[in-house]
Amino acid sequence: MNTVGYFEIQSSYPPRELAFYKAIFGWTFVKEEFVPNEYYRIETNTIYGGLLKRPAALPPDGNGTNAFVCSVQVENFDRTADLIMQQGGQIAMPKFAIPGRCWQGYFLDPDHNVFGVFEVDEQAGRS
């Protein structure tokens, strides 16, 4: 109990973010018809989520995140980071070690949503 069971991503232009996250993580998107806003169910191999048409204006660049940021565990941080950049993402915080645990970094999707990526590595940050 008390674990994250669902997540949502807002988008100014959903087709762009659907393509971005599908290319990076292989997620499947299913359009939902029962909601009053453009909405897609996200199916991953663990947790479910949703992607919706942004209901309000984007925050201006340079402001902090006004959201609950999620991090995605990947097999290879560097390969995933390269793919993110090829798909139009940006680095929000470069790769860094959480010593003895993982490599972590943060990115912006094409709509400037922040998300994290981490690769488990017990040798991270150890010489």
Rosetta constraint file for C-alpha pairs under 8 A:
AtomPair CA 5 CA 47 HARMONIC 6.25 0.50
AtomPair CA 5 CA 48 HARMONIC 7.08 0.50
AtomPair CA 6 CA 47 HARMONIC 6.27 0.50
AtomPair CA 6 CA 48 HARMONIC 5.31 0.50
AtomPair CA 6 CA 49 HARMONIC 4.91 0.50
AtomPair CA 6 CA 50 HARMONIC 7.81 0.50
AtomPair CA 7 CA 48 HARMONIC 6.87 0.50
AtomPair CA 7 CA 49 HARMONIC 4.43 0.50
AtomPair CA 7 CA 50 HARMONIC 6.30 0.50
AtomPair CA 7 CA 70 HARMONIC 8.00 0.50
AtomPair CA 8 CA 49 HARMONIC 5.37 0.50
AtomPair CA 8 CA 50 HARMONIC 4.56 0.50
AtomPair CA 8 CA 51 HARMONIC 5.54 0.50
AtomPair CA 8 CA 52 HARMONIC 7.39 0.50
AtomPair CA 9 CA 49 HARMONIC 7.96 0.50
AtomPair CA 9 CA 50 HARMONIC 6.29 0.50
AtomPair CA 9 CA 51 HARMONIC 4.70 0.50
AtomPair CA 9 CA 52 HARMONIC 6.42 0.50
AtomPair CA 9 CA 113 HARMONIC 7.58 0.50
AtomPair CA 10 CA 51 HARMONIC 5.78 0.50
AtomPair CA 10 CA 52 HARMONIC 5.10 0.50
AtomPair CA 10 CA 53 HARMONIC 5.87 0.50
AtomPair CA 10 CA 54 HARMONIC 4.86 0.50
AtomPair CA 10 CA 113 HARMONIC 7.61 0.50
AtomPair CA 11 CA 17 HARMONIC 6.74 0.50
AtomPair CA 11 CA 51 HARMONIC 7.07 0.50
AtomPair CA 11 CA 52 HARMONIC 6.11 0.50
AtomPair CA 11 CA 53 HARMONIC 5.04 0.50
AtomPair CA 11 CA 54 HARMONIC 4.83 0.50
AtomPair CA 11 CA 111 HARMONIC 6.15 0.50
AtomPair CA 12 CA 53 HARMONIC 5.83 0.50
AtomPair CA 12 CA 54 HARMONIC 5.15 0.50
AtomPair CA 12 CA 58 HARMONIC 7.77 0.50
AtomPair CA 12 CA 111 HARMONIC 6.55 0.50
AtomPair CA 13 CA 17 HARMONIC 6.94 0.50
AtomPair CA 13 CA 53 HARMONIC 6.82 0.50
AtomPair CA 13 CA 111 HARMONIC 7.73 0.50
AtomPair CA 14 CA 18 HARMONIC 5.93 0.50
AtomPair CA 14 CA 51 HARMONIC 7.40 0.50
AtomPair CA 14 CA 52 HARMONIC 7.03 0.50
AtomPair CA 14 CA 53 HARMONIC 6.11 0.50
AtomPair CA 15 CA 19 HARMONIC 6.26 0.50
AtomPair CA 16 CA 20 HARMONIC 6.22 0.50
AtomPair CA 16 CA 110 HARMONIC 7.46 0.50
AtomPair CA 17 CA 21 HARMONIC 6.11 0.50
AtomPair CA 17 CA 109 HARMONIC 7.32 0.50
AtomPair CA 17 CA 110 HARMONIC 6.82 0.50
AtomPair CA 17 CA 111 HARMONIC 7.37 0.50
AtomPair CA 18 CA 22 HARMONIC 6.04 0.50
AtomPair CA 18 CA 29 HARMONIC 7.16 0.50
AtomPair CA 18 CA 51 HARMONIC 7.97 0.50
AtomPair CA 19 CA 23 HARMONIC 6.03 0.50
AtomPair CA 20 CA 24 HARMONIC 6.27 0.50
AtomPair CA 20 CA 84 HARMONIC 7.98 0.50
AtomPair CA 20 CA 87 HARMONIC 6.12 0.50
AtomPair CA 20 CA 88 HARMONIC 7.81 0.50
AtomPair CA 20 CA 109 HARMONIC 7.53 0.50
AtomPair CA 20 CA 110 HARMONIC 7.78 0.50
AtomPair CA 21 CA 25 HARMONIC 5.73 0.50
AtomPair CA 21 CA 26 HARMONIC 6.87 0.50
AtomPair CA 21 CA 27 HARMONIC 6.47 0.50
AtomPair CA 22 CA 26 HARMONIC 4.40 0.50
AtomPair CA 22 CA 27 HARMONIC 4.82 0.50
AtomPair CA 22 CA 28 HARMONIC 6.63 0.50
AtomPair CA 23 CA 27 HARMONIC 7.99 0.50
AtomPair CA 23 CA 87 HARMONIC 7.53 0.50
AtomPair CA 24 CA 80 HARMONIC 6.96 0.50
AtomPair CA 24 CA 83 HARMONIC 6.28 0.50
AtomPair CA 24 CA 84 HARMONIC 6.24 0.50
AtomPair CA 24 CA 87 HARMONIC 7.80 0.50
AtomPair CA 26 CA 44 HARMONIC 7.89 0.50
AtomPair CA 27 CA 42 HARMONIC 6.60 0.50
AtomPair CA 27 CA 43 HARMONIC 5.92 0.50
AtomPair CA 27 CA 44 HARMONIC 5.32 0.50
AtomPair CA 28 CA 42 HARMONIC 5.81 0.50
AtomPair CA 28 CA 43 HARMONIC 5.14 0.50
AtomPair CA 28 CA 44 HARMONIC 6.77 0.50
AtomPair CA 29 CA 40 HARMONIC 5.77 0.50
AtomPair CA 29 CA 41 HARMONIC 5.54 0.50
AtomPair CA 29 CA 42 HARMONIC 4.81 0.50
AtomPair CA 29 CA 43 HARMONIC 6.35 0.50
AtomPair CA 30 CA 40 HARMONIC 5.17 0.50
AtomPair CA 30 CA 41 HARMONIC 5.04 0.50
AtomPair CA 30 CA 42 HARMONIC 6.67 0.50
AtomPair CA 30 CA 43 HARMONIC 7.96 0.50
AtomPair CA 31 CA 38 HARMONIC 7.92 0.50
AtomPair CA 31 CA 39 HARMONIC 6.05 0.50
AtomPair CA 31 CA 40 HARMONIC 4.27 0.50
AtomPair CA 31 CA 41 HARMONIC 6.31 0.50
AtomPair CA 32 CA 38 HARMONIC 7.72 0.50
AtomPair CA 32 CA 39 HARMONIC 5.66 0.50
AtomPair CA 32 CA 40 HARMONIC 5.50 0.50
AtomPair CA 32 CA 41 HARMONIC 6.63 0.50
AtomPair CA 33 CA 39 HARMONIC 7.68 0.50
AtomPair CA 35 CA 39 HARMONIC 6.93 0.50
AtomPair CA 37 CA 52 HARMONIC 7.07 0.50
AtomPair CA 37 CA 53 HARMONIC 6.63 0.50
AtomPair CA 38 CA 52 HARMONIC 5.69 0.50
AtomPair CA 38 CA 53 HARMONIC 5.34 0.50
AtomPair CA 39 CA 50 HARMONIC 6.87 0.50
AtomPair CA 39 CA 51 HARMONIC 5.74 0.50
AtomPair CA 39 CA 52 HARMONIC 4.34 0.50
AtomPair CA 39 CA 53 HARMONIC 6.53 0.50
AtomPair CA 40 CA 50 HARMONIC 5.49 0.50
AtomPair CA 40 CA 51 HARMONIC 5.11 0.50
AtomPair CA 40 CA 52 HARMONIC 6.31 0.50
AtomPair CA 41 CA 48 HARMONIC 7.34 0.50
AtomPair CA 41 CA 49 HARMONIC 5.93 0.50
AtomPair CA 41 CA 50 HARMONIC 4.46 0.50
AtomPair CA 41 CA 51 HARMONIC 6.52 0.50
AtomPair CA 42 CA 48 HARMONIC 5.65 0.50
AtomPair CA 42 CA 49 HARMONIC 4.70 0.50
AtomPair CA 42 CA 50 HARMONIC 5.00 0.50
AtomPair CA 42 CA 51 HARMONIC 6.87 0.50
AtomPair CA 43 CA 47 HARMONIC 7.15 0.50
AtomPair CA 43 CA 48 HARMONIC 5.16 0.50
AtomPair CA 43 CA 49 HARMONIC 6.69 0.50
AtomPair CA 44 CA 48 HARMONIC 6.09 0.50
AtomPair CA 54 CA 58 HARMONIC 7.92 0.50
AtomPair CA 59 CA 63 HARMONIC 6.90 0.50
AtomPair CA 65 CA 114 HARMONIC 7.21 0.50
AtomPair CA 69 CA 114 HARMONIC 6.46 0.50
AtomPair CA 69 CA 115 HARMONIC 5.72 0.50
AtomPair CA 69 CA 116 HARMONIC 7.15 0.50
AtomPair CA 70 CA 115 HARMONIC 5.61 0.50
AtomPair CA 70 CA 116 HARMONIC 5.99 0.50
AtomPair CA 71 CA 115 HARMONIC 5.77 0.50
AtomPair CA 71 CA 116 HARMONIC 3.85 0.50
AtomPair CA 71 CA 117 HARMONIC 5.04 0.50
AtomPair CA 71 CA 118 HARMONIC 6.72 0.50
AtomPair CA 72 CA 115 HARMONIC 7.76 0.50
AtomPair CA 72 CA 116 HARMONIC 6.04 0.50
AtomPair CA 72 CA 117 HARMONIC 4.78 0.50
AtomPair CA 72 CA 118 HARMONIC 6.22 0.50
AtomPair CA 73 CA 117 HARMONIC 5.91 0.50
AtomPair CA 73 CA 118 HARMONIC 4.96 0.50
AtomPair CA 73 CA 119 HARMONIC 5.83 0.50
AtomPair CA 73 CA 120 HARMONIC 7.51 0.50
AtomPair CA 74 CA 80 HARMONIC 7.32 0.50
AtomPair CA 74 CA 117 HARMONIC 6.78 0.50
AtomPair CA 74 CA 118 HARMONIC 6.06 0.50
AtomPair CA 74 CA 119 HARMONIC 5.37 0.50
AtomPair CA 75 CA 119 HARMONIC 5.92 0.50
AtomPair CA 75 CA 120 HARMONIC 7.81 0.50
AtomPair CA 76 CA 80 HARMONIC 6.20 0.50
AtomPair CA 76 CA 119 HARMONIC 6.05 0.50
AtomPair CA 77 CA 81 HARMONIC 6.01 0.50
AtomPair CA 77 CA 103 HARMONIC 7.15 0.50
AtomPair CA 77 CA 104 HARMONIC 7.88 0.50
AtomPair CA 77 CA 117 HARMONIC 6.99 0.50
AtomPair CA 77 CA 118 HARMONIC 6.28 0.50
AtomPair CA 77 CA 119 HARMONIC 5.45 0.50
AtomPair CA 78 CA 82 HARMONIC 6.18 0.50
AtomPair CA 79 CA 83 HARMONIC 6.33 0.50
AtomPair CA 80 CA 84 HARMONIC 6.14 0.50
AtomPair CA 81 CA 85 HARMONIC 6.30 0.50
AtomPair CA 82 CA 86 HARMONIC 6.22 0.50
AtomPair CA 83 CA 87 HARMONIC 6.20 0.50
AtomPair CA 84 CA 88 HARMONIC 6.58 0.50
AtomPair CA 84 CA 89 HARMONIC 5.13 0.50
AtomPair CA 84 CA 90 HARMONIC 7.42 0.50
AtomPair CA 85 CA 89 HARMONIC 4.76 0.50
AtomPair CA 85 CA 90 HARMONIC 6.03 0.50
AtomPair CA 85 CA 91 HARMONIC 7.90 0.50
AtomPair CA 88 CA 109 HARMONIC 7.18 0.50
AtomPair CA 88 CA 110 HARMONIC 5.95 0.50
AtomPair CA 89 CA 107 HARMONIC 6.69 0.50
AtomPair CA 89 CA 108 HARMONIC 5.52 0.50
AtomPair CA 89 CA 109 HARMONIC 4.74 0.50
AtomPair CA 89 CA 110 HARMONIC 5.57 0.50
AtomPair CA 90 CA 107 HARMONIC 5.50 0.50
AtomPair CA 90 CA 108 HARMONIC 5.01 0.50
AtomPair CA 90 CA 109 HARMONIC 6.71 0.50
AtomPair CA 90 CA 110 HARMONIC 7.80 0.50
AtomPair CA 91 CA 106 HARMONIC 6.30 0.50
AtomPair CA 91 CA 107 HARMONIC 4.46 0.50
AtomPair CA 91 CA 108 HARMONIC 6.22 0.50
AtomPair CA 92 CA 105 HARMONIC 7.80 0.50
AtomPair CA 92 CA 106 HARMONIC 5.16 0.50
AtomPair CA 92 CA 107 HARMONIC 4.60 0.50
AtomPair CA 92 CA 108 HARMONIC 5.96 0.50
AtomPair CA 92 CA 114 HARMONIC 7.34 0.50
AtomPair CA 93 CA 105 HARMONIC 5.61 0.50
AtomPair CA 93 CA 106 HARMONIC 4.87 0.50
AtomPair CA 93 CA 107 HARMONIC 6.65 0.50
AtomPair CA 94 CA 105 HARMONIC 5.28 0.50
AtomPair CA 94 CA 106 HARMONIC 6.61 0.50
AtomPair CA 95 CA 103 HARMONIC 6.42 0.50
AtomPair CA 95 CA 104 HARMONIC 5.39 0.50
AtomPair CA 95 CA 105 HARMONIC 4.30 0.50
AtomPair CA 95 CA 106 HARMONIC 7.53 0.50
AtomPair CA 96 CA 103 HARMONIC 5.65 0.50
AtomPair CA 96 CA 104 HARMONIC 5.42 0.50
AtomPair CA 96 CA 105 HARMONIC 6.25 0.50
AtomPair CA 97 CA 101 HARMONIC 7.81 0.50
AtomPair CA 97 CA 102 HARMONIC 6.04 0.50
AtomPair CA 97 CA 103 HARMONIC 4.64 0.50
AtomPair CA 97 CA 104 HARMONIC 6.25 0.50
AtomPair CA 97 CA 124 HARMONIC 5.40 0.50
AtomPair CA 97 CA 125 HARMONIC 5.01 0.50
AtomPair CA 98 CA 102 HARMONIC 5.34 0.50
AtomPair CA 98 CA 103 HARMONIC 6.13 0.50
AtomPair CA 98 CA 104 HARMONIC 7.05 0.50
AtomPair CA 98 CA 124 HARMONIC 6.54 0.50
AtomPair CA 98 CA 125 HARMONIC 6.57 0.50
AtomPair CA 99 CA 122 HARMONIC 7.41 0.50
AtomPair CA 99 CA 123 HARMONIC 7.25 0.50
AtomPair CA 99 CA 124 HARMONIC 5.26 0.50
AtomPair CA 99 CA 125 HARMONIC 4.61 0.50
AtomPair CA 99 CA 126 HARMONIC 6.44 0.50
AtomPair CA 100 CA 121 HARMONIC 6.90 0.50
AtomPair CA 100 CA 122 HARMONIC 4.26 0.50
AtomPair CA 100 CA 123 HARMONIC 5.39 0.50
AtomPair CA 100 CA 124 HARMONIC 5.43 0.50
AtomPair CA 100 CA 125 HARMONIC 6.68 0.50
AtomPair CA 100 CA 126 HARMONIC 6.98 0.50
AtomPair CA 101 CA 120 HARMONIC 6.00 0.50
AtomPair CA 101 CA 121 HARMONIC 5.56 0.50
AtomPair CA 101 CA 122 HARMONIC 4.71 0.50
AtomPair CA 101 CA 123 HARMONIC 7.25 0.50
AtomPair CA 101 CA 124 HARMONIC 6.33 0.50
AtomPair CA 102 CA 118 HARMONIC 6.40 0.50
AtomPair CA 102 CA 119 HARMONIC 5.41 0.50
AtomPair CA 102 CA 120 HARMONIC 4.23 0.50
AtomPair CA 102 CA 121 HARMONIC 4.59 0.50
AtomPair CA 102 CA 122 HARMONIC 6.31 0.50
AtomPair CA 102 CA 123 HARMONIC 7.81 0.50
AtomPair CA 102 CA 124 HARMONIC 5.58 0.50
AtomPair CA 103 CA 118 HARMONIC 5.37 0.50
AtomPair CA 103 CA 119 HARMONIC 5.20 0.50
AtomPair CA 103 CA 120 HARMONIC 6.54 0.50
AtomPair CA 103 CA 121 HARMONIC 6.78 0.50
AtomPair CA 103 CA 124 HARMONIC 6.19 0.50
AtomPair CA 104 CA 116 HARMONIC 7.08 0.50
AtomPair CA 104 CA 117 HARMONIC 5.82 0.50
AtomPair CA 104 CA 118 HARMONIC 4.37 0.50
AtomPair CA 104 CA 119 HARMONIC 6.74 0.50
AtomPair CA 105 CA 116 HARMONIC 5.70 0.50
AtomPair CA 105 CA 117 HARMONIC 5.57 0.50
AtomPair CA 105 CA 118 HARMONIC 6.55 0.50
AtomPair CA 106 CA 114 HARMONIC 6.70 0.50
AtomPair CA 106 CA 115 HARMONIC 5.64 0.50
AtomPair CA 106 CA 116 HARMONIC 4.27 0.50
AtomPair CA 106 CA 117 HARMONIC 6.24 0.50
AtomPair CA 107 CA 114 HARMONIC 5.63 0.50
AtomPair CA 107 CA 115 HARMONIC 5.54 0.50
AtomPair CA 107 CA 116 HARMONIC 6.21 0.50
AtomPair CA 107 CA 117 HARMONIC 7.85 0.50
AtomPair CA 108 CA 112 HARMONIC 4.81 0.50
AtomPair CA 108 CA 113 HARMONIC 5.25 0.50
AtomPair CA 108 CA 114 HARMONIC 4.68 0.50
AtomPair CA 108 CA 115 HARMONIC 6.47 0.50
AtomPair CA 109 CA 113 HARMONIC 5.38 0.50
AtomPair CA 109 CA 114 HARMONIC 6.71 0.50
AtomPair CA 109 CA 115 HARMONIC 7.69 0.50
